[in-house]
């Protein structure tokens, strides 16, 4: 059984049963269950989550994407800085990236004020942090490969006379 196909199937719908996955992949149920257990034990699969359209939840959560630049020295590397930032429960995603900044951080909070305070009081004061740029998420159209519709299934352009 191809592990990539198994992972793709789980990413598409992690709630499907082992029976359903086995049928899709043309594999034995026991083999699929064993492969999933192995992937979990090896740390390939870290968890299963729901993709939430926060616009439809009251109260709506506020999210921000933060660019973080850091200055490194001989004793401090990216891994150490990442461990410190990742410990904060407000941080939902943390990535080391290439380009104009070092880290991409997604933060969730109850308000823009909460997020601004978190960045100014917890992230910016870290000794290695040299600059932060915050982008508040105004709307999400697609998350984790899943499109959020507006309830209108008609994809045609409207035409005015």
Phi, psi and omega in degrees: 000136180281118181294327178297319178295321178297313180296319177299319180296316179294321179294325179292318180200097182285352180272351181292153183284161176299322177303313181296317180296316180300317178298315181298321185268354182066039183236166176285144179303315181297322180294319179294314179300318179294320180295319178296315179300319179294317179297323176292314181296325181279357179079014175286315175260120182260349180164177180230130184225154173275144173266117189252133171270095187296343178295337184263010182243137176249130351283148181292136177280148177257136180234150177221150173249127187240128172271131181233123173260142179229157173248127182263152172232184184296332183265342186240127178243179181301320183300316181294316179297317179299318179300319181294315182291320183295337181293337183288129181294338179291338183277117180263332180217139177217123182225140167276128186230163173266162177119214188282347179221170187266316183239145171249122183235128172257134184233142176240143179204179181276339181204165176299323179298316178300317180293315178301316178296317180301314181294314183287333183259338185243320183272304184303324181286351178302133187304327183277344183285124181255336183196143172229145174228123185254133176239115177280136179282119182270326180200148175242130179254339180204134178226132176049039178083001182249123179280142174259121178271167177259011181093352180257111182275358181273108183273002181288148176286141177283144181239129177256142180288000000 
